[in-house]
């Protein structure tokens, strides 16, 4: 098999594996709803339940990125997926809240697959195509949407316990497919005796810290809202679980699939320009999504008149769709920054940035639940995200935009403008 075909095979089978891993990682976004009802959980407890797998998936990203650099992505990815199968299966037999939390930590290891596949895939492609390759791989985020199509159907037909049993079988089959169609190149390994603690010292690099902040929005926010949206639709608009999951997929699907387009745009226009516009679109969408359902009465010359202000389900879904597209582009552009600035250390840096994004996905659902319990306002989740994006816009302006002309005659040329002709 020639090099290009081998690279394409690795990209396709790795993307499939990541899609299945992400589907498993987001499992609680759907089965958490019947579990919440059965255990009589409040919003904060539900937030912790959905976020627990995200915690272990996030914390495992840095060591997994280091091991990928050292041992190669093929073996690390296969062993990681295999290790999650028993935990996924055992989820069907959990009966108490602490059971779900403990087993969820082991299931969550599937989320660490991102830090394995990103450097594994990137090293099979030339630099001017790495943004696209990482974007295609990152489109496996659409596993969050696949979960919203598959899990509700299983819940309605067989009960929630069927979901982890089916997912365990799917994961096992995916491990076999991945091993058959993937490949290993010893030259991609990066010899390193660096310790885990030494790698974390990269957080002292202001650029790495800034990329962590960006990714905590575009990925952490994506994970958090993917977990939160089904129950949001059920509570806010009174939909059943199947309709709620279908509409929630309007955010999850473009937020995953279009990451490849974001990679292409980042290759063509640069990571900075794409990220800047992503944050502005996010800011506008979250401002509108933050406004709670409001009824008010004013006194007119003809007497009191009542008005209602709030997003209906169609406007809400349209805004979530736009937000999903923006964050898909943003997820790709952040990793384009990394491949540009740290070409010899993609695995480690992507692990650290992925950890930050995953921790955002862990902390945010808990904060969503706490805010809802405290305020009673469902849209408080979007108020929080709006504030986080506002901070990031200010940070990006002072560190990048003030020094760079994004558009115009003096704007930096596209990286492709200097690429050698083929």
C-alpha angles and dihedrals in degrees: 000000000000122000097257094050090046091051091049092049091050091049095049098045093042091052090050091050092049091049091056092045091051092047089055092044091056094045095114091059087079109018089044089074097064089038090053090052094046094049095036094233125180122228095268093050090048089051091052091047093054093042099050096084088048090058096058092038089055099044091050094055098083097051091041090053090050093048090049090056090048106038104020131259099261099065095037093051094047094049092045094054092045091052092058097055098083092048093049090052093047091055089078090063099049115116107168133059094247090050090060093046095051096043089043089061090059094042088051092067085083087073090064089069090089093070090050099048099041098065091031092058097036094058091059091064136061118258095257090057100040093093090056093044093050089045092054091048091046089055083081083086083085085081083088088064093043087055089055091054098042105035099053091051091051092045093052095043102039110004129262095287090071091064098070091042092054092042092052090054091047092050092050091051091048092054089057093048092047093052093049098048103032126083140204130227114191091203089067092065117101112212108227138163092181115135126233090249091052091053091053088059086076085078085078087069105097091215093055090048091051093049088051089056093049092047093048085065105040095038104019091047091046092053093044095049092043087058094042104042102076093057089041091059091045093051101035101039103021096239125156118249096262095051091042092051092047092053092043088056088064085074100035098046101055088036088064109027097047093055087094089059088050089054091052092048090049091051090050104038103020132256094267098058094045094048093048093055092042091058093049094050089047091051093053095045094047092048090058094041091052095065109103125221102277134190119189138168127214130188115242133176087264094051134266117343125192126213135187123212121185144101117277118218093266096051090043092052092047091054091047089051091054091046090051091053092048093050092047089058091044094052090055095044093054091055090047087059088054096048089048097047102032108029093154095047106039095133096054097041093044087051092054094045090044088052090054092048092047092048087054087054089051100045099040099062089051090050090046089056094044092049091049092049091048101041103022087223115125094197089061085094089067092044088059093048090048090057093049092051090048090056091049093050091053091047093049092047094054096042102036119002096054088057099039133061103222095192134017140054095314097045116123114269120250113269087237090062089071097039115116116255117256 
